[in-house]
Amino acid sequence: MDKLARLFIRRLRHLSRREARQMALRNGLLESKIVDVDGHLTCRYSPAFDTTRLTGDPIRDDTWFRRNFGDWLIPPKETGNQTAGSAGDGVVTAGIIHPPFASQLVALPRARRSAIAQDAVLGNSIDRRTYAVGLVDRAAASPLVSQIVATLVLARAVRSSGRSLREIVYTLTRVTPVVTLHAPLEGFEREVLRLLEKSRLVPGGPFAIIESDHMFNDDHFDVLEAETRRPLMTFSGAGVHRVTGNALRRRMLSALSRDLSVLAIAEKRSDIPSLLQIAADLSLETGKLDRRFVADLVDVLYPDEAIDKLGLPSDSDARWLSLEDLVLAFRPGRHIRDVLHVLATLIERNRGDFEEEEDSGGGSHDKASGSASSSTSTEKPQGSHEQSKPSDTDSNGRWKKDKPSGAEVIQPEPAAEVDEIRSRSPVVIEALSGYGKAKDWALDLKADLDDYRASILAWSEMSTKLLLSGPPGTGKTTFARALCNSLQIPLIVTSVSTWLQGGHLNDVIDRMSKTFVEARAMAPAILFVDEIDGIGKRQPAEREYADYWNTVVNKALELLDGAVKNEGLIVVGATNRPDHIDEAIRRSGRLETHIEIPRPDIPTLAEILAHHLGDDVTALIRGSVAGVRSETDDGFSLKKIVADYLEEDAESERKGASR
């Protein structure tokens, strides 16, 4: 990694630590004082919490600090209207209302607090004040992977501009600049704009983004009167060229007359109007991804890994990756081996999609080059013909959208915090009733997943493949959603009927393979396959369409088998007819764990109703018993079930008391 990129990453991390210190200062964890150091005024932080429990062991002290004070570093939402000089009613962090931290220190004797400040050295000769403030720095939230990726792209663009960093900073801070930014990378516009809006990496940030497409007259600037961030007008994406001529001039003059900076950002150079290119004070541009970019990202996220010993993608392979692919692969806590496997899978998929489009006559570029340059792809005379195609694959190696796997991705719902009011709490495994062994399997899996993330347990030692069977309506799909919320990992939902919508055998096999590829790319994740009995059993060769169904079954066996790398993927199959599934699918290494979910009995049904109704269950049985009996004459009644169950429970208690 070059010096400029390292400087940008260091600044990004410094801003994260500074924000953590400001939150700690605001919430009373730290105290600050302006001191004079060799004629320079600087802010000196000191701990306001009890530091006598610090041992000097970084691991133990970090754990203690995060457990006791971690939520105080989360940006709070103020409760009530605070006036100047008031301590306020407290802050809300993670849905929990805390009193002002200073009030918690009142119980600490003044002599004790001064003793904490005077005991400046720990037992191992470590400065106590510096060490305590360092705990706040280490507990700060790390920069997001998307922010790191966008920062490295900006560092490359600055280096390619040929201008010094001092000159660029002067342009951004002393002038009302017009900046153009171009990179032929999918996801580039979104990630960079998000970085400008959320961080102070660029001088003057964070910015209040004003989309030029939404500004039709000068009244649009009125909404910015109460905005404390610096406004930035952006012309972004392919929509830049829609604003041309007098409209473009008028919007630029309106922005510059109000001392607003202007940014034109696009993935294609031709999307930036010539007027913006002429008026630009600063033009930044970078190329496609290469092996060095991936190596820089590994160096930032995995500093202890030896870059030379890793099988990083080559320059010709890395150019098929987008920024979204990097964010998808480099997830916090994921092992570098899994990251490289995901990158290789995405490269193979993106290249295959592009070659498939080339074979179908959709491209006219030189395939030997891997992908054409951005300028060439935008100057084709058949532009109108390209827009009529449903595919979203182009020379940047984008994923095709015309033949998706059909799977639905469901993100886990955040767990409800204490005192948090919600209209509906997320369904979790711990709250389910009537699932018996399936619930036990899920709870064991949750514990094993924590051990796997802590590198205590290998994935091969976990039970991660389950076949759920039971009559319709017993909650097999609900079980999958609850498992997603309990494990806090994505859920990919598909079904055999979705796979068979392709019709032709090649399309069916392609959908099956793409489903597993997409699920593995999001690992750790859950893949839920409904109606898995629709795959059927292998048929004798003399049977009609035997080749079709035998190929589908064999492909399912291949995808479920350990021969395919499924580390990080939990597979749950659901069926109403387990006897219609091929026995090989239920063998060891595939869906080896088979659990049947029966229909709920009366006590289980009462627990389910009590869970969903809460205190309202009393209103359900408040009516007279006679009314209940008359209502149930026509058939099934939930009110009768609950009333009978509670009557039997009360009768058993009376008999026990009489004995």
FENSULHU-V165040 format. One record per residue. SS is DSSP state (H for helix, E for strand, - for the rest). PHI is phi in radians with two decimals (999 if undefined). Layout:
BEGIN
ss=SS phi=PHI
ss=SS phi=PHI
END
This chain:
BEGIN
ss=- phi=999
ss=- phi=-1.34
ss=H phi=-1.11
ss=H phi=-1.18
ss=H phi=-1.11
ss=H phi=-1.13
ss=H phi=-1.14
ss=H phi=-1.11
ss=H phi=-1.16
ss=H phi=-1.11
ss=H phi=-1.16
ss=H phi=-1.08
ss=H phi=-1.25
ss=H phi=-1.09
ss=H phi=-1.14
ss=H phi=-1.14
ss=H phi=-1.18
ss=H phi=-1.14
ss=H phi=-1.13
ss=H phi=-1.12
ss=H phi=-1.14
ss=H phi=-1.14
ss=H phi=-1.14
ss=H phi=-1.13
ss=H phi=-1.16
ss=H phi=-1.16
ss=H phi=-1.62
ss=- phi=1.62
ss=- phi=-1.34
ss=E phi=-2.17
ss=E phi=-2.11
ss=E phi=-2.21
ss=E phi=-2.62
ss=E phi=-1.44
ss=E phi=-2.19
ss=E phi=-1.77
ss=E phi=-2.08
ss=- phi=0.96
ss=- phi=1.47
ss=E phi=-1.94
ss=E phi=-1.42
ss=E phi=-2.44
ss=E phi=-1.67
ss=E phi=-1.92
ss=E phi=-1.71
ss=E phi=-2.39
ss=E phi=-1.24
ss=- phi=-1.83
ss=- phi=-1.78
ss=- phi=-1.22
ss=- phi=-1.74
ss=- phi=-1.21
ss=- phi=-1.53
ss=- phi=-1.29
ss=- phi=-1.85
ss=- phi=1.60
ss=- phi=-1.53
ss=H phi=-1.03
ss=H phi=-1.16
ss=H phi=-1.17
ss=H phi=-1.21
ss=H phi=-1.09
ss=H phi=-1.09
ss=H phi=-1.11
ss=H phi=-1.18
ss=H phi=-1.14
ss=H phi=-1.19
ss=H phi=-1.66
ss=H phi=-2.26
ss=H phi=-1.06
ss=H phi=-1.28
ss=H phi=-1.39
ss=H phi=-1.69
ss=- phi=-1.46
ss=- phi=-0.97
ss=- phi=-1.52
ss=E phi=-1.90
ss=E phi=-1.20
ss=- phi=-1.92
ss=- phi=1.43
ss=- phi=-1.71
ss=- phi=-1.54
ss=- phi=-1.75
ss=- phi=-1.08
ss=- phi=1.52
ss=- phi=-1.54
ss=- phi=-1.41
ss=- phi=1.44
ss=- phi=-1.58
ss=- phi=2.25
ss=E phi=-2.23
ss=E phi=-1.98
ss=E phi=-2.25
ss=- phi=0.95
ss=- phi=1.43
ss=E phi=-1.89
ss=E phi=-1.55
ss=E phi=-1.93
ss=- phi=-1.27
ss=- phi=-0.96
ss=H phi=-1.12
ss=H phi=-1.05
ss=H phi=-1.19
ss=H phi=-1.28
ss=- phi=-1.44
ss=- phi=-1.10
ss=- phi=-1.22
ss=- phi=-1.42
ss=- phi=-1.01
ss=H phi=-1.05
ss=H phi=-1.12
ss=H phi=-1.15
ss=H phi=-1.12
ss=H phi=-1.22
ss=H phi=-1.15
ss=H phi=-1.10
ss=H phi=-1.23
ss=H phi=-1.40
ss=- phi=-1.34
ss=- phi=-1.52
ss=E phi=-2.20
ss=- phi=-1.36
ss=- phi=-1.10
ss=- phi=-1.74
ss=- phi=1.10
ss=- phi=-1.76
ss=E phi=-1.10
ss=H phi=-1.15
ss=H phi=-1.14
ss=H phi=-1.09
ss=H phi=-1.14
ss=H phi=-1.18
ss=H phi=-1.16
ss=H phi=-1.11
ss=H phi=-1.09
ss=H phi=-1.12
ss=H phi=-1.10
ss=H phi=-1.27
ss=H phi=-1.45
ss=- phi=-1.12
ss=- phi=-1.14
ss=- phi=-1.22
ss=- phi=-1.02
ss=- phi=-1.15
ss=H phi=-1.06
ss=H phi=-1.10
ss=H phi=-1.20
ss=H phi=-1.14
ss=H phi=-1.10
ss=H phi=-1.11
ss=H phi=-1.13
ss=H phi=-1.13
ss=H phi=-1.15
ss=H phi=-1.10
ss=H phi=-1.08
ss=H phi=-1.14
ss=H phi=-1.13
ss=H phi=-1.15
ss=H phi=-1.14
ss=H phi=-1.30
ss=H phi=-1.24
ss=- phi=1.38
ss=- phi=-1.82
ss=- phi=-1.26
ss=H phi=-1.13
ss=H phi=-1.08
ss=H phi=-1.16
ss=H phi=-1.18
ss=H phi=-1.10
ss=H phi=-1.08
ss=H phi=-1.09
ss=H phi=-1.33
ss=H phi=-1.86
ss=H phi=-1.73
ss=- phi=-2.11
ss=- phi=-1.49
ss=- phi=-1.48
ss=E phi=-1.99
ss=E phi=-2.11
ss=E phi=-1.98
ss=E phi=-2.40
ss=E phi=-2.37
ss=E phi=-2.68
ss=- phi=-1.39
ss=- phi=-2.25
ss=- phi=-1.18
ss=- phi=1.49
ss=H phi=-1.12
ss=H phi=-1.09
ss=H phi=-1.11
ss=H phi=-1.19
ss=H phi=-1.21
ss=H phi=-1.11
ss=H phi=-1.15
ss=H phi=-1.14
ss=H phi=-1.15
ss=H phi=-1.43
ss=H phi=-1.88
ss=- phi=-2.27
ss=- phi=-1.83
ss=- phi=-1.03
ss=- phi=-1.46
ss=- phi=-0.92
ss=- phi=1.69
ss=- phi=-1.38
ss=- phi=-1.28
ss=E phi=-1.83
ss=E phi=-1.62
ss=E phi=-1.30
ss=E phi=-2.05
ss=E phi=-1.32
ss=H phi=-1.12
ss=H phi=-1.12
ss=H phi=-1.68
ss=- phi=-1.79
ss=- phi=-1.82
ss=- phi=-2.70
ss=H phi=-1.22
ss=H phi=-1.15
ss=H phi=-1.11
ss=H phi=-1.31
ss=H phi=-1.15
ss=H phi=-1.24
ss=H phi=-1.67
ss=- phi=-1.11
ss=- phi=-1.63
ss=- phi=-1.40
ss=- phi=-1.52
ss=- phi=-1.36
ss=E phi=-1.29
ss=E phi=-1.25
ss=E phi=-2.46
ss=E phi=-1.50
ss=E phi=-2.11
ss=E phi=-1.97
ss=E phi=-2.19
ss=H phi=1.24
ss=H phi=-1.16
ss=H phi=-1.33
ss=H phi=-1.07
ss=H phi=-1.26
ss=H phi=-1.28
ss=- phi=-1.70
ss=- phi=-2.35
ss=H phi=1.04
ss=H phi=-1.11
ss=H phi=-1.09
ss=H phi=-1.15
ss=H phi=-1.06
ss=H phi=-1.11
ss=H phi=-1.24
ss=H phi=-1.16
ss=H phi=-1.14
ss=H phi=-1.10
ss=H phi=-1.26
ss=H phi=-1.21
ss=H phi=-1.18
ss=- phi=-1.81
ss=- phi=1.03
ss=- phi=-1.61
ss=E phi=-1.33
ss=E phi=-2.16
ss=E phi=-2.25
ss=E phi=-1.90
ss=E phi=-2.26
ss=E phi=-2.71
ss=- phi=-1.46
ss=- phi=-2.10
ss=H phi=-1.07
ss=H phi=-1.22
ss=H phi=-1.33
ss=- phi=-1.55
ss=- phi=-1.04
ss=H phi=-1.10
ss=H phi=-1.08
ss=H phi=-1.21
ss=H phi=-1.15
ss=H phi=-1.22
ss=H phi=-1.43
ss=- phi=-1.17
ss=- phi=-1.41
ss=E phi=-2.57
ss=E phi=-2.07
ss=E phi=-2.00
ss=E phi=-2.67
ss=E phi=-2.49
ss=- phi=-1.80
ss=- phi=-1.30
ss=- phi=-1.26
ss=- phi=-2.49
ss=H phi=-1.10
ss=H phi=-1.12
ss=H phi=-1.13
ss=H phi=-1.10
ss=H phi=-1.12
ss=H phi=-1.09
ss=H phi=-1.15
ss=H phi=-1.12
ss=H phi=-1.11
ss=H phi=-1.32
ss=H phi=-1.54
ss=- phi=-2.29
ss=- phi=-1.15
ss=- phi=-1.54
ss=- phi=-1.46
ss=- phi=-1.46
ss=H phi=-1.06
ss=H phi=-1.17
ss=H phi=-1.60
ss=- phi=-1.65
ss=- phi=-1.47
ss=- phi=-1.27
ss=- phi=-1.08
ss=- phi=-1.29
ss=H phi=-1.06
ss=H phi=-1.22
ss=H phi=-1.45
ss=H phi=-1.14
ss=- phi=-1.18
ss=- phi=-1.45
ss=- phi=-1.54
ss=- phi=-1.91
ss=H phi=-1.10
ss=H phi=-1.13
ss=H phi=-1.11
ss=H phi=-1.14
ss=H phi=-1.13
ss=H phi=-1.20
ss=H phi=-1.45
ss=- phi=-1.51
ss=- phi=-1.78
ss=- phi=-1.02
ss=- phi=1.51
ss=- phi=-1.41
ss=- phi=-1.20
ss=H phi=-1.07
ss=H phi=-1.11
ss=H phi=-1.21
ss=H phi=-1.08
ss=H phi=-1.16
ss=H phi=-1.15
ss=H phi=-1.14
ss=H phi=-1.06
ss=H phi=-1.10
ss=H phi=-1.15
ss=H phi=-1.17
ss=H phi=-1.09
ss=H phi=-1.11
ss=H phi=-1.18
ss=H phi=-1.09
ss=H phi=-1.16
ss=H phi=-1.10
ss=H phi=-1.13
ss=H phi=-1.16
ss=H phi=-1.15
ss=H phi=-1.13
ss=H phi=-1.19
ss=H phi=-1.08
ss=H phi=-1.14
ss=- phi=-1.48
ss=- phi=1.51
ss=- phi=-1.51
ss=- phi=-2.29
ss=- phi=-2.26
ss=- phi=-1.65
ss=- phi=-1.34
ss=H phi=-1.22
ss=H phi=-1.18
ss=H phi=-1.42
ss=- phi=1.51
ss=- phi=-2.80
ss=- phi=-1.42
ss=- phi=-1.28
ss=H phi=-1.12
ss=H phi=-1.16
ss=H phi=-1.19
ss=H phi=-1.22
ss=H phi=-1.68
ss=- phi=-1.82
ss=- phi=-1.25
ss=- phi=-1.30
ss=- phi=-1.62
ss=H phi=-1.10
ss=H phi=-1.16
ss=H phi=-1.20
ss=H phi=-1.13
ss=H phi=-1.21
ss=- phi=-1.39
ss=- phi=-1.45
ss=- phi=-1.34
ss=- phi=-1.29
ss=- phi=-1.94
ss=- phi=-1.55
ss=- phi=-2.43
ss=- phi=-1.21
ss=- phi=-1.47
ss=- phi=1.32
ss=- phi=-1.30
ss=- phi=-1.26
ss=- phi=-1.34
ss=- phi=-1.93
ss=- phi=-1.42
ss=- phi=-2.29
ss=- phi=-1.33
ss=- phi=-1.29
ss=- phi=1.53
ss=- phi=-1.34
ss=E phi=-1.83
ss=E phi=-1.76
ss=E phi=-2.04
ss=- phi=-1.48
ss=- phi=-1.16
ss=- phi=-1.38
ss=- phi=-1.11
ss=- phi=-1.14
ss=- phi=-1.22
ss=- phi=-1.57
ss=- phi=-1.10
ss=- phi=1.16
ss=- phi=-1.53
ss=- phi=-1.67
ss=- phi=-2.32
ss=- phi=-1.24
ss=- phi=-2.65
ss=- phi=-1.42
ss=- phi=-1.15
ss=- phi=-1.38
ss=- phi=-2.21
ss=H phi=-1.05
ss=H phi=-1.06
ss=H phi=-1.68
ss=- phi=-1.36
ss=- phi=-2.21
ss=- phi=1.51
ss=- phi=-1.74
ss=- phi=0.93
ss=H phi=-1.11
ss=H phi=-1.11
ss=H phi=-1.17
ss=H phi=-1.10
ss=H phi=-1.07
ss=H phi=-1.17
ss=H phi=-1.17
ss=H phi=-1.12
ss=H phi=-1.12
ss=H phi=-1.09
ss=H phi=-1.17
ss=H phi=-1.16
ss=H phi=-1.15
ss=H phi=-1.11
ss=H phi=-1.18
ss=H phi=-1.16
ss=H phi=-1.15
ss=- phi=-1.55
ss=- phi=1.07
ss=- phi=-1.63
ss=- phi=-2.18
ss=- phi=-1.40
ss=H phi=-1.11
ss=H phi=-1.16
ss=H phi=-1.57
ss=- phi=-1.76
ss=- phi=-1.61
ss=- phi=-2.09
ss=E phi=-2.27
ss=E phi=-2.38
ss=E phi=-1.96
ss=E phi=-1.75
ss=E phi=-2.29
ss=- phi=2.82
ss=- phi=-1.09
ss=- phi=-1.05
ss=- phi=1.56
ss=- phi=-1.52
ss=- phi=1.66
ss=H phi=-1.21
ss=H phi=-1.20
ss=H phi=-1.07
ss=H phi=-1.07
ss=H phi=-1.13
ss=H phi=-1.16
ss=H phi=-1.15
ss=H phi=-1.12
ss=H phi=-1.07
ss=H phi=-1.24
ss=H phi=-1.26
ss=H phi=-1.45
ss=- phi=1.00
ss=- phi=-2.33
ss=E phi=-1.13
ss=E phi=-2.08
ss=E phi=-1.82
ss=E phi=-1.88
ss=E phi=-2.56
ss=E phi=-2.66
ss=H phi=-1.14
ss=H phi=-1.10
ss=H phi=-1.15
ss=H phi=-1.09
ss=H phi=-1.33
ss=- phi=-1.15
ss=- phi=-1.11
ss=- phi=1.43
ss=- phi=-1.18
ss=H phi=-1.04
ss=H phi=-1.08
ss=H phi=-1.18
ss=H phi=-1.13
ss=H phi=-1.09
ss=H phi=-1.13
ss=H phi=-1.13
ss=H phi=-1.08
ss=H phi=-1.14
ss=H phi=-1.12
ss=H phi=-1.08
ss=H phi=-1.23
ss=H phi=-1.12
ss=H phi=-1.13
ss=H phi=-1.20
ss=H phi=-1.15
ss=H phi=-1.17
ss=- phi=-1.78
ss=- phi=-1.01
ss=- phi=-1.24
ss=E phi=-2.69
ss=E phi=-1.97
ss=E phi=-1.88
ss=E phi=-1.87
ss=E phi=-1.91
ss=E phi=-1.51
ss=- phi=0.96
ss=H phi=-1.20
ss=H phi=-1.18
ss=H phi=-1.14
ss=H phi=-1.16
ss=- phi=1.37
ss=- phi=-2.01
ss=- phi=-1.16
ss=- phi=-1.86
ss=- phi=-1.07
ss=- phi=-1.08
ss=- phi=-1.36
ss=- phi=-1.28
ss=- phi=-1.19
ss=- phi=1.05
ss=H phi=-1.12
ss=H phi=-1.06
ss=H phi=-1.08
ss=H phi=-1.26
ss=H phi=-1.14
ss=H phi=-1.16
ss=H phi=-1.13
ss=H phi=-1.12
ss=H phi=-1.11
ss=H phi=-1.16
ss=H phi=-1.10
ss=H phi=-1.11
ss=H phi=-1.13
ss=H phi=-1.22
ss=H phi=-1.44
ss=- phi=-1.28
ss=- phi=-1.21
ss=- phi=-1.11
ss=- phi=-1.61
ss=- phi=-1.24
ss=- phi=-2.02
ss=- phi=-1.11
ss=- phi=1.58
ss=E phi=-2.00
ss=E phi=-1.75
ss=E phi=-1.92
ss=E phi=-2.18
ss=E phi=-1.81
ss=E phi=-2.18
ss=E phi=-2.68
ss=- phi=-1.68
ss=- phi=-2.35
ss=H phi=-1.15
ss=H phi=-1.29
ss=H phi=-1.63
ss=- phi=-1.69
ss=- phi=-1.05
ss=H phi=-1.06
ss=H phi=-1.15
ss=H phi=-1.19
ss=H phi=-1.70
ss=- phi=-1.44
ss=- phi=-1.08
ss=- phi=1.64
ss=- phi=-2.01
ss=- phi=-1.45
ss=- phi=-1.34
ss=E phi=-1.65
ss=E phi=-2.00
ss=E phi=-2.22
ss=E phi=-1.73
ss=- phi=-1.78
ss=- phi=-1.40
ss=- phi=-1.16
ss=- phi=-1.19
ss=- phi=-1.45
ss=H phi=-1.10
ss=H phi=-1.07
ss=H phi=-1.13
ss=H phi=-1.10
ss=H phi=-1.13
ss=H phi=-1.14
ss=H phi=-1.10
ss=H phi=-1.15
ss=H phi=-1.12
ss=H phi=-1.15
ss=H phi=-1.40
ss=H phi=-1.58
ss=H phi=1.13
ss=H phi=-1.23
ss=H phi=-1.29
ss=H phi=-1.12
ss=H phi=-1.18
ss=H phi=-1.22
ss=H phi=-1.21
ss=- phi=-1.96
ss=- phi=-1.27
ss=- phi=-1.15
ss=- phi=-1.19
ss=H phi=-1.14
ss=H phi=-1.08
ss=H phi=-1.08
ss=H phi=-1.12
ss=H phi=-1.13
ss=H phi=-1.16
ss=H phi=-1.26
ss=H phi=-1.63
ss=H phi=-1.11
ss=H phi=-1.42
ss=- phi=2.61
ss=- phi=-1.25
ss=- phi=-2.54
ss=H phi=-1.16
ss=H phi=-1.09
ss=H phi=-1.16
ss=H phi=-1.08
ss=H phi=-1.15
ss=H phi=-1.11
ss=H phi=-1.11
ss=H phi=-1.13
ss=H phi=-1.20
ss=H phi=-1.14
ss=H phi=-1.14
ss=H phi=-1.13
ss=H phi=-1.15
ss=H phi=-1.13
ss=H phi=-1.14
ss=H phi=-1.17
ss=H phi=-1.12
ss=H phi=-1.13
ss=H phi=-1.13
ss=H phi=-1.21
ss=H phi=-1.18
ss=- phi=-1.17
END
